[in-house]
Amino acid sequence: MENRPSDDLKNIATALARHISAGNISAACEPLLAQLAGNKQDPVYEVAADSGTKEARKDSIGIWKKHVEDGKSIYSRDAARQIEWALWANINELPVKSSKRRLLLLGESVARGYLYDPHYNVAKELDAILNEKNGPWNAEVVDLAKTSISMKELLELADSCTALEPDLAVIFAGNNWDPDLADALNEEDVNTILKVFRQDGFPGIKEFLSNKLKELVTQCLEQLSASLTEKGIPVVFVIPEFNLLDWKSDHIEQGLLWLPEKKMKEWLQAKDMAEQAGADMEKLGAAAARMVALNPSNPLGYELLGQYYASCRQYAAARDCFESSRDAVLFTGGVTKPRCYKVIREQILSAAPRLGIKIIDLPAVFASAFPDKIPDKSLFLDYCHLTIEGIKLAMRHTAAAIMGLATGKPVDPESIHASGLYPDRHVQAVAHFGAAIHNAHNGQPQAILQYHCNRSVGFSSRIKDTMLRFIDFSSRHASTFFCKSFEEIISDGEMRQYEGGLLSLAHPRGRKLMDVELVDAIVKALDTIHIQQADVIGRLRINEHGVDARGVNLLNSFYSASDYNEFLSVPKGAFLQYRTLAAPFHFVAGKDHEYLSFSITCRTPERAEEDQHIKIYLNDEAECITTVPMSNSWNTHHFMIADRLLRSGVNRLVIKWPYTAQPLPEVNRVSRNAVLNAMYPVMGEISSFFVKACNNSIH
């Protein structure tokens, strides 16, 4: 029964359904949607969460508010903060202090056990290890971890949680700290960044920001010490690790940071060589090394060089490259996925011991446990969230540190066994399916999506019903909230492990994706359990998205986007901008036609050279199907593609912008947005892109 939605959530869902049926979409539904999911990306959630932080939090520990019963202080979930409940442990009331040793767990979504929670998580594993049958411990772990907790919130929580009379605190954090760095930068800092960039390039920016981050981390640790260790509460700090091998940088993170003309051209040539290397690892290694030397700001070069070293079994060198790839996005134009940068780790290792804080360094723990491999999908569900194996290994070492602090004697982690606690197979199936969705929406390659979909059906064939519903609503043109298949997923509560299951599972308003790669991966996974859906989905895509005589707007997110990564330009333009040299699109062919007629209005701002052309490619063919001239002004171009060149179903069209050098632009009014726009120049812009079916070559 614990998989079923609560009565409160059922009531909210019922009210939501009534409003949708009555057509009261925008006015009435948003607060209900936010209550159901607590989705941090939803504007309603942001407003509510912001207003909550401004209210007095006196006598509260996180979402739990103090009240007195029979002379005892009781902390119960605050109804006024219900919108935040999904981010914390699913506990209505914090336990009253007993005779047991009390340990508090503070931390981020990794500490929450993201995608397994509430059925299995870090707190449950640690509690099970410490209270092993016939063991010497009699402990309780109070779970205060919060998804997306900021450094500021963590410090507030550390200060308030002492009211629970803990005997020890475990803090598992460090992934969410770069937003605090961004918030700490003032106008003078941004101006300095631009000056440093003009003088020293990306290495200068990295050094400047690293020093700022060191100061921030040191201040954080000092405040944690003041709140806890100086009050006699020992602290174990767990430094997170990152999925170095299997998490790939996205197209925003690979944006082309401004370089002098010669360096950029050489870098692009080296990139082409690396992409053409195929199985020739020596050729790949040489090209990737050249990429890194020419442009240390782009994570792609480090990723490719890391692959080369890993193929040579040079794991230390591979790890260094993958860590450099992870850290290259410290100053980028997109929303960076949570990660613990090397500078954060090193500063914790340097500053924590003098403050009396015990450290569990997961990068070192994982490297010791697996000396012949790089942290990968066996330990991580995505970029930083741990699998069951990863959680168990991390908590064995944490438990050893706790026992050592309590006894005053070192405890060998190898003497500590993982608990026998495991979530059931269906919970694991849902976790891997949620991981597939999360990876897809963050721009990860097809192979990792297939891995998680296959793992999901391998754990439990029951997941098939949820998968079938997902591929149905994802392939439809209608808003996700109006799809019956989506309603059925929400009604049965199957996906509540996935950040609450409603707003996180639904595509954002006005930004629905076709989820082509993800749906294809699900279809292939279902095929392994003898459920054939390829033809069904093929027909559905043609019916819902097939190009006909009325035409299709390819700037719609169905066709212009395959993930939710985007450059944070303010204000947003009324057209699509690209800071890499490729603009990919999808469209669906299959209805009766002889040709598809395309009309595109585009420009290459501040750049126009007569001997350079914009090239358009179809379905990964080596030769372009047509070219259009570069232009600094908006121009409309037409071209056609014959039916014989098209695939029935999904086709991929890629517009490739030519690179031409331009001087680094002047910034008149210094701001983070202006500096990012100057440092990451726009390669191309599209204001209109339509395709329609026709039955002759004249249109």
C-alpha positions in Angstrom: 0.0 0.0 0.0 2.9 2.4 0.5 3.1 2.8 -3.3 -0.4 4.4 -3.4 -0.9 8.2 -3.3 -2.0 9.7 0.0 -5.6 10.8 0.5 -4.5 14.4 0.6 -2.8 14.0 -2.8 -5.9 12.2 -4.2 -8.0 15.2 -3.1 -5.7 17.6 -4.8 -5.7 15.5 -8.0 -9.5 15.3 -7.9 -9.7 19.1 -7.7 -7.1 19.5 -10.5 -9.2 17.2 -12.7 -12.3 19.3 -12.1 -10.5 22.5 -13.1 -9.1 20.9 -16.2 -12.5 19.6 -17.2 -14.0 23.1 -16.7 -11.2 24.7 -18.7 -9.8 26.7 -15.8 -6.2 25.8 -16.8 -3.9 28.7 -16.1 -5.7 30.3 -13.2 -6.7 27.4 -11.0 -4.4 24.5 -11.9 -0.9 25.9 -11.2 -1.1 26.0 -7.4 -2.6 22.5 -7.3 0.1 21.2 -9.6 2.8 22.7 -7.5 1.3 21.2 -4.3 1.3 17.8 -5.9 4.9 17.8 -7.0 6.8 20.5 -5.4 8.7 20.9 -8.7 11.5 23.3 -8.2 11.6 24.2 -11.9 8.0 25.3 -11.9 7.5 29.1 -11.6 4.7 28.6 -9.1 7.0 26.5 -6.9 9.7 29.1 -7.2 7.4 31.9 -6.0 6.0 29.8 -3.2 9.4 28.6 -2.1 10.8 32.1 -2.2 7.9 33.4 -0.1 8.4 30.6 2.3 12.1 31.5 2.9 11.1 35.0 3.7 8.8 34.0 6.5 10.1 33.6 9.9 11.4 30.1 10.5 11.6 30.4 14.2 11.2 27.1 16.0 11.4 25.1 12.8 13.8 22.5 11.6 13.5 22.3 7.8 9.8 21.8 7.1 9.1 20.6 10.6 7.6 23.2 13.0 7.8 23.0 16.7 4.8 22.7 19.0 4.6 21.6 22.6 2.5 18.6 23.8 2.5 17.5 27.4 5.6 19.5 28.0 7.5 17.9 25.1 8.7 19.6 22.0 7.2 18.0 18.9 8.3 18.8 15.4 5.6 18.2 12.8 5.4 19.0 9.1 4.3 22.6 8.6 1.1 22.7 6.5 2.1 26.2 5.4 5.1 24.7 3.7 3.3 21.8 2.1 4.7 22.8 -1.3 8.2 21.8 -0.1 7.2 18.4 1.4 8.2 16.4 -1.7 11.8 17.7 -1.3 12.3 16.2 2.2 11.9 12.9 3.9 8.3 11.5 3.9 8.1 11.8 7.7 5.1 13.6 9.2 6.8 14.0 12.7 10.4 13.9 13.7 11.0 11.3 16.4 11.4 12.4 20.0 14.8 11.9 21.5 15.2 8.4 23.0 17.9 6.4 24.7 19.4 5.6 21.3 22.4 7.4 19.9 20.9 10.0 17.6 22.5 10.7 14.3 21.3 13.5 11.9 21.7 13.2 8.2 21.9 16.5 6.4 22.5 16.8 2.7 21.3 17.2 -0.9 19.4 15.0 -3.4 22.3 12.4 -3.3 21.7 12.1 0.4 17.9 11.8 -0.3 18.5 8.6 -2.3 17.1 10.3 -5.4 14.9 8.0 -7.6 14.8 5.3 -4.9 13.3 7.4 -2.1 11.1 6.9 -0.1 11.4 3.1 -0.4 15.2 3.1 0.0 17.7 5.9 0.7 20.9 6.8 2.4 19.4 7.3 5.8 17.8 3.8 5.8 21.0 2.1 4.6 23.1 3.9 7.3 20.6 3.1 10.0 20.5 -0.6 8.9 24.3 -0.9 9.0 24.6 0.7 12.4 21.7 -1.4 13.9 22.9 -4.7 12.4 21.5 -7.7 14.3 23.6 -8.6 17.3 25.7 -5.5 16.7 27.0 -3.2 19.5 25.1 -0.2 18.3 21.7 1.1 19.3 21.3 4.1 17.0 18.7 6.1 15.1 19.3 8.1 12.0 17.0 11.2 11.6 16.7 12.0 7.9 17.0 15.8 7.3 18.4 15.6 3.7 16.6 17.8 1.2 16.6 17.7 -2.6 18.1 20.9 -4.1 19.2 22.3 -0.8 21.5 25.3 -1.2 24.6 26.1 0.8 22.7 28.8 2.6 19.8 26.5 3.5 22.2 23.8 4.7 23.8 26.2 7.1 20.4 27.3 8.4 19.5 23.7 8.9 22.8 22.9 10.7 22.1 25.7 13.1 18.5 24.8 13.8 18.9 21.0 14.0 20.8 21.1 17.3 17.4 21.4 19.0 17.0 17.6 18.2 19.9 16.9 20.6 22.0 14.9 18.2 25.0 12.8 19.2 26.5 13.2 15.8 25.8 14.8 12.4 26.5 13.4 8.9 26.6 16.0 6.1 26.5 14.7 2.6 26.8 17.8 0.4 28.9 19.8 -2.1 27.1 19.2 -5.4 24.8 22.3 -5.2 27.3 25.0 -4.2 28.2 26.7 -7.5 24.8 28.6 -7.6 25.9 30.2 -4.3 29.1 31.3 -6.1 27.0 32.9 -8.9 24.9 34.7 -6.3 28.0 36.0 -4.5 29.4 37.6 -7.6 28.9 41.3 -7.7 29.2 43.8 -10.6 32.9 44.4 -9.8 33.5 40.6 -9.9 31.8 40.3 -13.3 33.8 43.2 -14.6 37.0 41.5 -13.3 36.0 38.3 -15.1 35.7 40.1 -18.4 39.1 41.8 -17.9 40.8 38.6 -16.9 39.3 36.8 -19.9 40.6 39.5 -22.3 44.1 39.2 -20.7 44.4 35.5 -19.8 41.6 33.7 -21.4 39.7 30.8 -19.8 42.5 29.8 -17.5 42.4 33.2 -15.9 38.6 33.0 -15.3 39.0 29.5 -13.8 41.6 30.7 -11.4 39.6 33.8 -10.4 36.4 31.8 -9.8 38.2 28.9 -8.0 39.6 31.4 -5.5 36.2 32.8 -4.9 34.8 29.3 -4.4 37.6 28.4 -2.0 36.6 31.4 0.2 32.9 30.4 0.0 33.7 26.7 1.0 35.9 27.8 3.9 33.2 30.1 5.2 30.6 27.3 4.9 32.8 24.8 6.9 33.6 27.4 9.5 29.8 28.0 10.0 29.1 24.3 10.2 31.8 24.0 12.8 30.4 26.8 14.8 26.9 25.3 14.7 27.9 21.7 15.4 31.5 20.7 16.4 32.0 23.7 18.7 28.9 22.6 20.5 30.3 19.1 21.1 28.5 17.5 18.1 30.9 15.5 16.0 30.5 15.9 12.2 31.3 13.5 9.4 31.4 15.2 6.1 30.9 13.0 3.0 32.4 14.5 -0.2 30.4 13.4 -3.3 31.8 11.8 -6.4 30.7 12.3 -10.0 29.8 9.9 -12.8 33.0 10.6 -14.6 32.9 7.9 -17.3 29.3 7.8 -18.5 28.0 11.4 -18.0 28.6 13.5 -21.1 28.7 17.2 -21.5 25.7 18.7 -23.5 25.5 21.0 -26.4 25.2 24.1 -24.2 28.3 23.2 -22.2 30.1 22.6 -25.5 29.3 26.1 -26.6 32.1 27.8 -28.5 33.8 30.2 -26.1 35.5 33.0 -28.0 39.0 32.2 -29.2 41.4 34.1 -31.5 40.8 33.1 -35.1 43.8 30.8 -35.6 43.2 28.8 -32.4 39.5 28.3 -33.1 40.1 27.1 -36.6 42.8 24.7 -35.4 40.5 23.5 -32.6 37.7 22.8 -35.1 40.1 20.9 -37.3 41.2 18.8 -34.3 37.6 18.2 -33.4 36.9 16.9 -36.9 39.9 14.6 -36.7 38.7 13.2 -33.4 35.2 12.6 -34.7 36.6 10.8 -37.8 39.0 8.6 -35.7 36.6 5.8 -35.3 38.3 2.8 -33.6 41.8 4.3 -34.2 42.5 5.3 -30.6 45.9 6.7 -31.3 44.4 9.1 -33.8 41.7 10.0 -31.3 44.2 10.6 -28.5 46.3 12.9 -30.6 43.4 14.9 -31.8 41.9 15.2 -28.3 45.2 16.3 -26.8 45.3 19.0 -29.5 41.8 20.1 -28.6 42.6 20.4 -24.9 45.8 22.4 -25.6 44.0 24.8 -27.9 40.8 25.3 -25.9 40.8 24.2 -22.2 37.4 25.7 -21.7 35.5 23.1 -23.8 34.7 19.8 -21.9 34.6 17.8 -25.2 38.3 17.6 -25.6 38.9 16.3 -22.1 36.1 13.7 -22.5 37.7 12.4 -25.7 41.2 12.4 -24.2 39.8 10.5 -21.2 38.3 7.9 -23.5 41.7 7.4 -25.1 43.5 7.0 -21.7 40.8 4.6 -20.5 41.2 2.5 -23.6 44.9 2.3 -22.8 44.1 1.3 -19.1 45.8 4.5 -17.9 43.1 5.1 -15.4 44.8 7.9 -13.4 45.3 9.9 -16.5 41.8 9.1 -17.6 40.3 10.2 -14.3 42.3 13.5 -14.5 40.8 14.2 -18.0 37.2 13.3 -17.0 37.5 15.5 -13.9 38.8 18.4 -16.0 35.8 17.9 -18.3 33.4 18.0 -15.3 35.1 21.2 -14.0 35.3 23.0 -17.3 31.7 24.1 -17.0 32.2 26.2 -13.8 31.5 29.3 -15.8 29.1 28.5 -18.6 26.0 29.9 -20.2 23.6 27.1 -19.1 22.2 25.6 -16.0 25.0 23.4 -14.7 24.1 19.9 -13.5 24.9 19.4 -9.8 28.5 18.4 -9.2 31.3 18.7 -6.7 34.2 20.5 -8.4 37.7 19.5 -7.7 38.3 22.9 -6.0 35.5 22.2 -3.6 36.8 18.8 -2.8 40.3 20.0 -2.2 39.2 22.9 -0.1 37.1 20.6 2.1 40.1 18.2 2.5 42.3 21.2 3.4 40.1 23.1 5.8 37.8 20.5 7.5 40.4 18.7 9.6 41.5 21.9 11.4 37.9 22.5 12.3 37.5 19.0 13.8 35.4 17.7 10.9 35.9 14.1 9.9 35.9 13.5 6.1 34.7 10.6 4.0 36.2 11.4 0.6 34.1 9.4 -1.9 36.4 10.0 -4.9 39.2 8.3 -2.9 36.9 5.6 -1.6 35.6 4.7 -5.1 39.1 4.8 -6.6 40.4 2.5 -3.9 37.5 0.1 -4.3 37.7 0.0 -8.1 41.3 0.8 -9.0 40.9 -0.5 -12.6 37.9 1.5 -13.6 36.5 5.0 -13.6 33.2 5.8 -11.7 30.4 4.9 -14.1 26.8 3.9 -14.5 27.3 0.9 -12.1 27.6 3.5 -9.3 25.5 6.3 -10.6 22.0 6.7 -12.1 22.9 10.0 -13.7 25.6 12.7 -13.1 25.8 12.4 -9.3 22.9 10.3 -7.8 24.1 6.9 -6.6 22.9 3.5 -7.4 22.2 1.0 -4.6 25.8 -0.3 -5.0 27.1 3.3 -4.7 25.0 4.0 -1.6 26.0 0.9 0.2 29.7 1.4 -0.5 29.5 5.1 0.7 27.6 4.2 3.8 30.0 1.4 4.8 32.8 3.9 5.0 30.5 6.5 6.7 29.5 3.9 9.3 33.1 3.1 10.0 33.9 6.7 10.6 31.0 7.1 12.9 32.0 4.0 15.0 35.6 5.3 15.1 34.4 8.7 16.5 32.2 7.0 19.1 34.8 4.5 20.3 37.9 6.7 19.9 39.5 3.9 17.9 39.9 3.6 14.1 37.5 1.2 12.4 38.5 -0.5 9.2 35.7 0.0 6.6 36.5 -3.4 5.2 35.2 -4.8 8.5 31.9 -3.2 8.0 29.4 -5.0 5.9 26.6 -3.4 3.8 23.1 -4.0 5.1 20.8 -6.7 3.7 18.3 -3.9 3.0 17.2 -3.7 -0.6 14.2 -2.1 -2.3 12.0 -4.6 -4.1 12.6 -5.2 -7.8 9.8 -3.0 -9.0 11.1 0.0 -7.0 14.4 -0.6 -8.8 12.6 -0.8 -12.1 11.0 2.5 -11.5 14.3 4.0 -10.5 16.0 3.0 -13.7 13.1 4.2 -15.8 13.2 7.5 -14.0 16.9 7.6 -14.7 16.3 7.0 -18.4 13.9 10.0 -18.5 16.2 12.2 -16.4 19.2 11.3 -18.6 17.2 11.9 -21.8 15.9 15.3 -20.7 19.5 16.3 -19.8 20.8 15.5 -23.3 22.5 12.2 -22.7 23.3 9.8 -25.6 21.1 7.0 -26.8 23.3 4.2 -25.3 22.8 5.3 -21.7 19.0 5.7 -22.2 18.9 2.1 -23.6 21.0 0.8 -20.7 18.5 2.2 -18.1 15.4 1.1 -20.0 16.8 -2.4 -20.4 17.7 -2.5 -16.7 14.2 -1.3 -15.8 12.3 -4.1 -17.7 15.0 -6.5 -16.4 14.0 -5.8 -12.8 10.3 -5.9 -13.3 8.1 -6.6 -16.3 5.3 -4.7 -14.4 7.0 -1.5 -15.6 5.7 -2.2 -19.1 2.3 -0.5 -18.3 4.0 2.7 -17.3 6.4 2.6 -20.3 3.5 2.1 -22.7 1.6 5.0 -21.2 4.8 7.2 -21.4 5.5 6.5 -25.0 1.9 7.2 -25.8 1.7 10.7 -24.2 5.2 11.6 -25.3 4.4 10.9 -29.0 1.1 12.9 -29.0 0.9 16.6 -30.0 -1.5 17.5 -27.2 -0.3 18.9 -24.0 0.8 16.2 -21.6 -1.8 17.1 -19.1 -4.6 16.5 -21.6 -3.4 12.9 -22.5 -5.3 10.1 -20.9 -2.2 7.9 -20.7 -0.5 10.6 -18.5 -3.6 10.8 -16.3 -3.4 7.0 -15.8 0.2 7.2 -14.7 -0.6 9.8 -12.2 -3.7 8.0 -10.9 -1.9 4.8 -10.1 1.1 6.6 -8.4 3.7 4.4 -10.1 6.1 7.2 -10.8 6.1 9.1 -7.5 9.7 8.1 -7.0 10.5 10.4 -9.9 10.5 13.8 -8.1 6.9 13.4 -7.0 5.7 12.1 -10.4 3.5 14.9 -11.7 5.3 18.1 -12.8 8.6 16.3 -13.1 7.2 13.7 -15.3 5.1 16.1 -17.4 6.7 18.1 -20.1 6.8 21.8 -19.3 4.1 24.0 -20.7 4.8 25.1 -24.2 8.0 23.0 -24.3 6.9 19.5 -25.0 9.4 17.1 -26.6 8.8 14.2 -28.9 11.4 12.3 -26.8 12.5 10.5 -30.0 15.6 8.9 -28.6 14.0 8.0 -25.3 10.8 6.6 -26.8 12.9 4.5 -29.3 14.9 3.1 -26.3 11.7 2.2 -24.5 10.4 0.5 -27.6 13.6 -1.6 -27.9 13.5 -2.5 -24.2 9.9 -3.6 -24.4 10.8 -5.8 -27.4 13.1 -7.8 -25.1 10.1 -8.9 -23.1 8.1 -9.6 -26.3 6.0 -6.5 -26.5 6.3 -5.0 -30.0 5.5 -1.3 -30.2 7.7 -0.1 -33.1 4.9 -0.1 -35.7 2.4 1.3 -33.2 4.6 4.3 -32.3 5.5 4.8 -36.0 1.9 5.2 -36.9 1.2 7.4 -33.9 4.0 9.7 -34.8 2.8 10.0 -38.4 -0.8 10.7 -37.3 0.2 13.2 -34.6 3.2 14.9 -36.3 3.3 13.9 -39.9 4.0 16.7 -42.4 1.0 17.5 -44.6 -0.2 20.3 -46.8 -1.1 22.5 -43.9 2.6 22.5 -42.8 4.5 22.1 -39.6 6.4 24.8 -37.6 9.8 23.3 -37.0 10.6 25.9 -34.3 8.1 24.2 -32.1 9.9 22.4 -29.3 8.7 19.0 -30.6 11.0 19.4 -33.6 13.7 21.9 -32.5 14.7 20.4 -29.1 15.5 17.0 -27.8 16.4 18.0 -24.2 15.8 20.9 -21.8 19.3 22.3 -21.8 19.4 26.0 -22.9 21.6 29.0 -22.8 20.5 31.4 -20.1 20.1 34.5 -22.2 18.2 37.4 -20.7 15.9 38.6 -22.1 15.0 35.6 -24.2 14.8 36.3 -27.9 11.8 35.6 -30.1 14.0 33.3 -32.2 16.4 30.4 -31.8 20.0 31.1 -31.2 22.9 28.7 -31.6 26.4 29.0 -30.0 27.7 25.8 -31.6 28.0 25.1 -35.3 25.1 22.7 -35.5 21.3 23.2 -35.3 19.5 19.8 -35.2 15.8 19.3 -36.0 13.4 16.4 -36.2 10.4 16.1 -38.5 8.0 13.2 -39.3 7.4 12.1 -42.9 5.0 9.4 -44.0 1.8 11.0 -45.3 1.2 11.0 -49.0 3.4 13.5 -50.8 6.1 13.7 -53.5 8.1 16.4 -51.9 8.5 18.3 -48.7 8.9 22.0 -49.1 11.0 23.9 -46.5 11.1 27.7 -45.8 13.7 29.0 -43.4 14.4 32.6 -42.3 17.9 32.8 -40.7 21.0 34.9 -40.3 24.6 34.7 -39.1 24.7 37.9 -36.9 27.7 40.1 -37.3 29.1 37.6 -39.8 28.8 37.5 -43.6 31.4 36.2 -46.1 30.7 35.5 -49.7 32.7 32.3 -49.9 31.0 30.7 -46.9 27.7 29.0 -46.8 25.2 27.5 -44.3 24.9 23.8 -45.1 21.9 21.6 -44.5 22.2 17.8 -44.0 19.6 15.1 -43.9 19.7 11.9 -41.7 23.4 12.0 -41.1 24.4 11.8 -44.8 27.9 12.8 -45.5 26.9 15.2 -48.3 24.7 18.2 -47.6 21.4 18.4 -49.5 21.5 22.2 -50.0 23.3 25.4 -49.0 22.2 28.9 -48.3 24.5 32.0 -48.2 25.6 33.6 -44.9 24.0 36.9 -44.1 24.1 39.4 -41.3 20.5 40.3 -42.0 17.4 38.2 -42.0 16.8 36.3 -45.3 14.3 33.7 -46.2 15.4 30.6 -48.2 13.4 27.8 -49.8 14.4 24.2 -50.6 12.7 20.9 -51.3 13.4 17.3 -50.4 12.1 14.5 -52.6 10.1 11.7 -50.9 12.7 9.1 -52.1 15.3 10.7 -49.8 13.1 10.5 -46.7 12.6 7.9 -44.1 9.0 6.9 -43.2 8.7 8.3 -39.7 11.3 10.5 -37.9 13.9 12.3 -40.0 16.8 14.3 -38.8 17.8 17.6 -40.4 21.0 19.4 -39.3 21.8 23.0 -40.2 25.6 23.7 -39.9 26.8 27.2 -39.5 30.1 28.2 -41.0 32.8 29.5 -38.6 34.2 32.9 -39.3 36.3 34.9 -36.9 35.1 38.1 -35.2 36.8 40.3 -32.6 35.7 39.9 -29.0 32.9 42.4 -28.8 33.0 45.4 -26.4 30.6 45.2 -23.4 29.2 48.6 -22.6 27.1 47.7 -19.6 28.7 45.0 -17.6 26.5 42.2 -16.3 26.8 38.4 -16.1 24.4 38.1 -19.0 26.3 40.6 -21.2 29.6 39.0 -20.4 28.3 35.5 -21.3 26.9 36.8 -24.6 30.2 38.3 -25.5 32.3 35.3 -24.5 29.9 32.8 -26.2 29.2 34.4 -29.6 26.1 33.5 -31.6 26.9 31.3 -34.6 23.4 31.5 -36.2 19.8 32.5 -35.6 16.5 31.2 -37.0 13.3 33.2 -36.7 11.1 31.0 -38.9 11.3 27.4 -40.2 8.3 25.7 -41.8 7.8 22.5 -43.8 4.8 21.4 -45.8 3.9 18.5 -48.1 3.4 19.0 -51.8 2.9 16.8 -54.9 5.0 18.6 -57.4 8.2 20.6 -57.4 6.4 23.9 -57.9 5.1 25.5 -54.7 
